[in-house]
Amino acid sequence: MTDRSSDAPVMMKQAMRWFGPADPVTLRDIRQAGATDIVTALHEIPNGEVWPEATIATRRRMVADAGLDWSVVESLPVHEDLKTRGPGWDRLIEAYIASLRNLAACGIRTVTYNFMPLLDWTRTDLAWELPDGARALRFELEAVAAFDIHILLRPGAEADYAPDMVEAAARRFAGMDADARRGLERTILAGLPGSEESFTAAAFLRAIEGYAGTDADALRANHVAFLEAVCPVADAEGVQLVVHPDDPPFPIFGLPRVVSTEADVTALFDRVPNRSNGLCLCTGSFGVRADNDLPGMVERLGNRIGFLHLRSVQREPRGAFHEAAHLAGDAKMPAVMAAVHRLQQHTGRAIPMRPDHGHQMMDDLNRRTNPGYSLLGRMRGLAELRGLEAGIAHAARG
């Protein structure tokens, strides 16, 4: 490593997530918001199938024609049979490796993935009104318990919750009409933007049964086996795989989650030390847990961090949280940004970042938007984070 403190400061690559041609937020919008890079994926390709090189190249040209660079894949999905060591393991590994090679051939070398069973990120309210009239995403454990015990009817669900939460969930369910119950089911199971699967309640129960023999230790072992299979190829191709943490960072619906703490990712790096085994540091996902020291994680895990999701959550009592403004909430964003700035100056790496889960606000309240991915809330977040980084860089130089 080289200390670059005497040179012009190394600044983050400013990106926004784009869900492809059907996204109501256009590439032109994103460029006008001030981003230089795009984070996207070939969402139309089913999980477990190879991403063709020609299709990747066509999508990258589309992004380039808009004056932007597709620099990060989010996400290249990991099929459920890889997470459970189910049938088709060898075929699915070969398909994943083929996709990595095709991405590298097109010059895209940062690839995000997650190892969450069945559900990707989970919320219970997609339009929770804030005091200023904007809307935020929110998670309530009580609502999850009401759904799990009384709507999903998962066998043994009550044992996964404290007695007072079971009682509160029963009251919550009793006070919901049919529309409210259907709405909660749809919010949890229908799939949020970027999610890899969507389910009906019956299908979700069957899928949970497929994890009956996969506890946390088994899931960790399967994660290691996956990385041991694909990382040598990623090393050779110059690709960094960056794992996104669990969201929320604790077990739900009886399913294990194993990328929730600093200890989880440190153990993963110890088990698979390949240089391609990296981290997407999501300050929102990790930040739900008060025991995750976000600035310290940047300092201690910095060499492994290949991508940043900069967002903040406001923790609430009883396991609830909502998406806060990017510089508010519990993330300690100024301290996180200062640690990121020091890391970039020390390594000379411009780390790609994106503002995540912006509020639905202003004109976007009257437009069709993807939950968490409206334009104006993310543009506000990007502007705030850009200004914070510039201020820290200016102060660091005296």
Secondary structure as a PSIPRED ss2 file (coil, helix, strand):
# PSIPRED VFORMAT (PSIPRED V4.0)

   1 M C   1.000  0.000  0.000
   2 T C   1.000  0.000  0.000
   3 D C   1.000  0.000  0.000
   4 R C   1.000  0.000  0.000
   5 S C   1.000  0.000  0.000
   6 S C   1.000  0.000  0.000
   7 D C   1.000  0.000  0.000
   8 A C   1.000  0.000  0.000
   9 P C   1.000  0.000  0.000
  10 V C   1.000  0.000  0.000
  11 M C   1.000  0.000  0.000
  12 M C   1.000  0.000  0.000
  13 K E   0.000  0.000  1.000
  14 Q E   0.000  0.000  1.000
  15 A E   0.000  0.000  1.000
  16 M E   0.000  0.000  1.000
  17 R E   0.000  0.000  1.000
  18 W C   1.000  0.000  0.000
  19 F C   1.000  0.000  0.000
  20 G C   1.000  0.000  0.000
  21 P C   1.000  0.000  0.000
  22 A C   1.000  0.000  0.000
  23 D C   1.000  0.000  0.000
  24 P C   1.000  0.000  0.000
  25 V C   1.000  0.000  0.000
  26 T C   1.000  0.000  0.000
  27 L H   0.000  1.000  0.000
  28 R H   0.000  1.000  0.000
  29 D H   0.000  1.000  0.000
  30 I H   0.000  1.000  0.000
  31 R H   0.000  1.000  0.000
  32 Q H   0.000  1.000  0.000
  33 A C   1.000  0.000  0.000
  34 G C   1.000  0.000  0.000
  35 A C   1.000  0.000  0.000
  36 T C   1.000  0.000  0.000
  37 D E   0.000  0.000  1.000
  38 I E   0.000  0.000  1.000
  39 V E   0.000  0.000  1.000
  40 T E   0.000  0.000  1.000
  41 A C   1.000  0.000  0.000
  42 L C   1.000  0.000  0.000
  43 H C   1.000  0.000  0.000
  44 E C   1.000  0.000  0.000
  45 I C   1.000  0.000  0.000
  46 P C   1.000  0.000  0.000
  47 N C   1.000  0.000  0.000
  48 G C   1.000  0.000  0.000
  49 E C   1.000  0.000  0.000
  50 V C   1.000  0.000  0.000
  51 W C   1.000  0.000  0.000
  52 P C   1.000  0.000  0.000
  53 E H   0.000  1.000  0.000
  54 A H   0.000  1.000  0.000
  55 T H   0.000  1.000  0.000
  56 I H   0.000  1.000  0.000
  57 A H   0.000  1.000  0.000
  58 T H   0.000  1.000  0.000
  59 R H   0.000  1.000  0.000
  60 R H   0.000  1.000  0.000
  61 R H   0.000  1.000  0.000
  62 M H   0.000  1.000  0.000
  63 V H   0.000  1.000  0.000
  64 A H   0.000  1.000  0.000
  65 D H   0.000  1.000  0.000
  66 A C   1.000  0.000  0.000
  67 G C   1.000  0.000  0.000
  68 L C   1.000  0.000  0.000
  69 D E   0.000  0.000  1.000
  70 W E   0.000  0.000  1.000
  71 S E   0.000  0.000  1.000
  72 V E   0.000  0.000  1.000
  73 V E   0.000  0.000  1.000
  74 E E   0.000  0.000  1.000
  75 S C   1.000  0.000  0.000
  76 L C   1.000  0.000  0.000
  77 P C   1.000  0.000  0.000
  78 V C   1.000  0.000  0.000
  79 H C   1.000  0.000  0.000
  80 E H   0.000  1.000  0.000
  81 D H   0.000  1.000  0.000
  82 L H   0.000  1.000  0.000
  83 K H   0.000  1.000  0.000
  84 T H   0.000  1.000  0.000
  85 R C   1.000  0.000  0.000
  86 G C   1.000  0.000  0.000
  87 P C   1.000  0.000  0.000
  88 G C   1.000  0.000  0.000
  89 W H   0.000  1.000  0.000
  90 D H   0.000  1.000  0.000
  91 R H   0.000  1.000  0.000
  92 L H   0.000  1.000  0.000
  93 I H   0.000  1.000  0.000
  94 E H   0.000  1.000  0.000
  95 A H   0.000  1.000  0.000
  96 Y H   0.000  1.000  0.000
  97 I H   0.000  1.000  0.000
  98 A H   0.000  1.000  0.000
  99 S H   0.000  1.000  0.000
 100 L H   0.000  1.000  0.000
 101 R H   0.000  1.000  0.000
 102 N H   0.000  1.000  0.000
 103 L H   0.000  1.000  0.000
 104 A H   0.000  1.000  0.000
 105 A H   0.000  1.000  0.000
 106 C C   1.000  0.000  0.000
 107 G C   1.000  0.000  0.000
 108 I C   1.000  0.000  0.000
 109 R C   1.000  0.000  0.000
 110 T E   0.000  0.000  1.000
 111 V E   0.000  0.000  1.000
 112 T E   0.000  0.000  1.000
 113 Y E   0.000  0.000  1.000
 114 N C   1.000  0.000  0.000
 115 F C   1.000  0.000  0.000
 116 M C   1.000  0.000  0.000
 117 P C   1.000  0.000  0.000
 118 L C   1.000  0.000  0.000
 119 L C   1.000  0.000  0.000
 120 D C   1.000  0.000  0.000
 121 W C   1.000  0.000  0.000
 122 T C   1.000  0.000  0.000
 123 R C   1.000  0.000  0.000
 124 T C   1.000  0.000  0.000
 125 D E   0.000  0.000  1.000
 126 L E   0.000  0.000  1.000
 127 A E   0.000  0.000  1.000
 128 W E   0.000  0.000  1.000
 129 E E   0.000  0.000  1.000
 130 L C   1.000  0.000  0.000
 131 P C   1.000  0.000  0.000
 132 D C   1.000  0.000  0.000
 133 G C   1.000  0.000  0.000
 134 A C   1.000  0.000  0.000
 135 R E   0.000  0.000  1.000
 136 A E   0.000  0.000  1.000
 137 L E   0.000  0.000  1.000
 138 R E   0.000  0.000  1.000
 139 F E   0.000  0.000  1.000
 140 E C   1.000  0.000  0.000
 141 L H   0.000  1.000  0.000
 142 E H   0.000  1.000  0.000
 143 A H   0.000  1.000  0.000
 144 V H   0.000  1.000  0.000
 145 A H   0.000  1.000  0.000
 146 A H   0.000  1.000  0.000
 147 F H   0.000  1.000  0.000
 148 D H   0.000  1.000  0.000
 149 I H   0.000  1.000  0.000
 150 H H   0.000  1.000  0.000
 151 I H   0.000  1.000  0.000
 152 L H   0.000  1.000  0.000
 153 L C   1.000  0.000  0.000
 154 R C   1.000  0.000  0.000
 155 P C   1.000  0.000  0.000
 156 G C   1.000  0.000  0.000
 157 A H   0.000  1.000  0.000
 158 E H   0.000  1.000  0.000
 159 A H   0.000  1.000  0.000
 160 D H   0.000  1.000  0.000
 161 Y C   1.000  0.000  0.000
 162 A C   1.000  0.000  0.000
 163 P H   0.000  1.000  0.000
 164 D H   0.000  1.000  0.000
 165 M H   0.000  1.000  0.000
 166 V H   0.000  1.000  0.000
 167 E H   0.000  1.000  0.000
 168 A H   0.000  1.000  0.000
 169 A H   0.000  1.000  0.000
 170 A H   0.000  1.000  0.000
 171 R H   0.000  1.000  0.000
 172 R H   0.000  1.000  0.000
 173 F H   0.000  1.000  0.000
 174 A H   0.000  1.000  0.000
 175 G C   1.000  0.000  0.000
 176 M C   1.000  0.000  0.000
 177 D C   1.000  0.000  0.000
 178 A H   0.000  1.000  0.000
 179 D H   0.000  1.000  0.000
 180 A H   0.000  1.000  0.000
 181 R H   0.000  1.000  0.000
 182 R H   0.000  1.000  0.000
 183 G H   0.000  1.000  0.000
 184 L H   0.000  1.000  0.000
 185 E H   0.000  1.000  0.000
 186 R H   0.000  1.000  0.000
 187 T H   0.000  1.000  0.000
 188 I H   0.000  1.000  0.000
 189 L H   0.000  1.000  0.000
 190 A C   1.000  0.000  0.000
 191 G C   1.000  0.000  0.000
 192 L C   1.000  0.000  0.000
 193 P C   1.000  0.000  0.000
 194 G C   1.000  0.000  0.000
 195 S C   1.000  0.000  0.000
 196 E C   1.000  0.000  0.000
 197 E C   1.000  0.000  0.000
 198 S C   1.000  0.000  0.000
 199 F C   1.000  0.000  0.000
 200 T C   1.000  0.000  0.000
 201 A H   0.000  1.000  0.000
 202 A H   0.000  1.000  0.000
 203 A H   0.000  1.000  0.000
 204 F H   0.000  1.000  0.000
 205 L H   0.000  1.000  0.000
 206 R H   0.000  1.000  0.000
 207 A H   0.000  1.000  0.000
 208 I H   0.000  1.000  0.000
 209 E H   0.000  1.000  0.000
 210 G C   1.000  0.000  0.000
 211 Y C   1.000  0.000  0.000
 212 A C   1.000  0.000  0.000
 213 G C   1.000  0.000  0.000
 214 T C   1.000  0.000  0.000
 215 D C   1.000  0.000  0.000
 216 A H   0.000  1.000  0.000
 217 D H   0.000  1.000  0.000
 218 A H   0.000  1.000  0.000
 219 L H   0.000  1.000  0.000
 220 R H   0.000  1.000  0.000
 221 A H   0.000  1.000  0.000
 222 N H   0.000  1.000  0.000
 223 H H   0.000  1.000  0.000
 224 V H   0.000  1.000  0.000
 225 A H   0.000  1.000  0.000
 226 F H   0.000  1.000  0.000
 227 L H   0.000  1.000  0.000
 228 E H   0.000  1.000  0.000
 229 A H   0.000  1.000  0.000
 230 V H   0.000  1.000  0.000
 231 C H   0.000  1.000  0.000
 232 P H   0.000  1.000  0.000
 233 V H   0.000  1.000  0.000
 234 A H   0.000  1.000  0.000
 235 D H   0.000  1.000  0.000
 236 A H   0.000  1.000  0.000
 237 E H   0.000  1.000  0.000
 238 G C   1.000  0.000  0.000
 239 V C   1.000  0.000  0.000
 240 Q E   0.000  0.000  1.000
 241 L E   0.000  0.000  1.000
 242 V E   0.000  0.000  1.000
 243 V E   0.000  0.000  1.000
 244 H C   1.000  0.000  0.000
 245 P C   1.000  0.000  0.000
 246 D C   1.000  0.000  0.000
 247 D C   1.000  0.000  0.000
 248 P C   1.000  0.000  0.000
 249 P C   1.000  0.000  0.000
 250 F C   1.000  0.000  0.000
 251 P C   1.000  0.000  0.000
 252 I E   0.000  0.000  1.000
 253 F C   1.000  0.000  0.000
 254 G C   1.000  0.000  0.000
 255 L E   0.000  0.000  1.000
 256 P C   1.000  0.000  0.000
 257 R C   1.000  0.000  0.000
 258 V C   1.000  0.000  0.000
 259 V C   1.000  0.000  0.000
 260 S C   1.000  0.000  0.000
 261 T C   1.000  0.000  0.000
 262 E H   0.000  1.000  0.000
 263 A H   0.000  1.000  0.000
 264 D H   0.000  1.000  0.000
 265 V H   0.000  1.000  0.000
 266 T H   0.000  1.000  0.000
 267 A H   0.000  1.000  0.000
 268 L H   0.000  1.000  0.000
 269 F H   0.000  1.000  0.000
 270 D H   0.000  1.000  0.000
 271 R H   0.000  1.000  0.000
 272 V C   1.000  0.000  0.000
 273 P C   1.000  0.000  0.000
 274 N C   1.000  0.000  0.000
 275 R C   1.000  0.000  0.000
 276 S C   1.000  0.000  0.000
 277 N E   0.000  0.000  1.000
 278 G E   0.000  0.000  1.000
 279 L E   0.000  0.000  1.000
 280 C E   0.000  0.000  1.000
 281 L E   0.000  0.000  1.000
 282 C E   0.000  0.000  1.000
 283 T H   0.000  1.000  0.000
 284 G H   0.000  1.000  0.000
 285 S H   0.000  1.000  0.000
 286 F H   0.000  1.000  0.000
 287 G H   0.000  1.000  0.000
 288 V C   1.000  0.000  0.000
 289 R C   1.000  0.000  0.000
 290 A C   1.000  0.000  0.000
 291 D C   1.000  0.000  0.000
 292 N C   1.000  0.000  0.000
 293 D C   1.000  0.000  0.000
 294 L H   0.000  1.000  0.000
 295 P H   0.000  1.000  0.000
 296 G H   0.000  1.000  0.000
 297 M H   0.000  1.000  0.000
 298 V H   0.000  1.000  0.000
 299 E H   0.000  1.000  0.000
 300 R H   0.000  1.000  0.000
 301 L H   0.000  1.000  0.000
 302 G H   0.000  1.000  0.000
 303 N H   0.000  1.000  0.000
 304 R H   0.000  1.000  0.000
 305 I E   0.000  0.000  1.000
 306 G E   0.000  0.000  1.000
 307 F E   0.000  0.000  1.000
 308 L E   0.000  0.000  1.000
 309 H E   0.000  0.000  1.000
 310 L E   0.000  0.000  1.000
 311 R C   1.000  0.000  0.000
 312 S E   0.000  0.000  1.000
 313 V E   0.000  0.000  1.000
 314 Q E   0.000  0.000  1.000
 315 R E   0.000  0.000  1.000
 316 E C   1.000  0.000  0.000
 317 P H   0.000  1.000  0.000
 318 R H   0.000  1.000  0.000
 319 G H   0.000  1.000  0.000
 320 A C   1.000  0.000  0.000
 321 F E   0.000  0.000  1.000
 322 H E   0.000  0.000  1.000
 323 E E   0.000  0.000  1.000
 324 A E   0.000  0.000  1.000
 325 A C   1.000  0.000  0.000
 326 H C   1.000  0.000  0.000
 327 L C   1.000  0.000  0.000
 328 A C   1.000  0.000  0.000
 329 G C   1.000  0.000  0.000
 330 D C   1.000  0.000  0.000
 331 A C   1.000  0.000  0.000
 332 K C   1.000  0.000  0.000
 333 M H   0.000  1.000  0.000
 334 P H   0.000  1.000  0.000
 335 A H   0.000  1.000  0.000
 336 V H   0.000  1.000  0.000
 337 M H   0.000  1.000  0.000
 338 A H   0.000  1.000  0.000
 339 A H   0.000  1.000  0.000
 340 V H   0.000  1.000  0.000
 341 H H   0.000  1.000  0.000
 342 R H   0.000  1.000  0.000
 343 L H   0.000  1.000  0.000
 344 Q H   0.000  1.000  0.000
 345 Q H   0.000  1.000  0.000
 346 H H   0.000  1.000  0.000
 347 T H   0.000  1.000  0.000
 348 G C   1.000  0.000  0.000
 349 R C   1.000  0.000  0.000
 350 A C   1.000  0.000  0.000
 351 I C   1.000  0.000  0.000
 352 P E   0.000  0.000  1.000
 353 M E   0.000  0.000  1.000
 354 R E   0.000  0.000  1.000
 355 P E   0.000  0.000  1.000
 356 D C   1.000  0.000  0.000
 357 H C   1.000  0.000  0.000
 358 G C   1.000  0.000  0.000
 359 H C   1.000  0.000  0.000
 360 Q E   0.000  0.000  1.000
 361 M C   1.000  0.000  0.000
 362 M H   0.000  1.000  0.000
 363 D H   0.000  1.000  0.000
 364 D H   0.000  1.000  0.000
 365 L H   0.000  1.000  0.000
 366 N H   0.000  1.000  0.000
 367 R C   1.000  0.000  0.000
 368 R C   1.000  0.000  0.000
 369 T C   1.000  0.000  0.000
 370 N C   1.000  0.000  0.000
 371 P C   1.000  0.000  0.000
 372 G C   1.000  0.000  0.000
 373 Y C   1.000  0.000  0.000
 374 S C   1.000  0.000  0.000
 375 L H   0.000  1.000  0.000
 376 L H   0.000  1.000  0.000
 377 G H   0.000  1.000  0.000
 378 R H   0.000  1.000  0.000
 379 M H   0.000  1.000  0.000
 380 R H   0.000  1.000  0.000
 381 G H   0.000  1.000  0.000
 382 L H   0.000  1.000  0.000
 383 A H   0.000  1.000  0.000
 384 E H   0.000  1.000  0.000
 385 L H   0.000  1.000  0.000
 386 R H   0.000  1.000  0.000
 387 G H   0.000  1.000  0.000
 388 L H   0.000  1.000  0.000
 389 E H   0.000  1.000  0.000
 390 A H   0.000  1.000  0.000
 391 G H   0.000  1.000  0.000
 392 I H   0.000  1.000  0.000
 393 A H   0.000  1.000  0.000
 394 H H   0.000  1.000  0.000
 395 A H   0.000  1.000  0.000
 396 A H   0.000  1.000  0.000
 397 R H   0.000  1.000  0.000
 398 G C   1.000  0.000  0.000
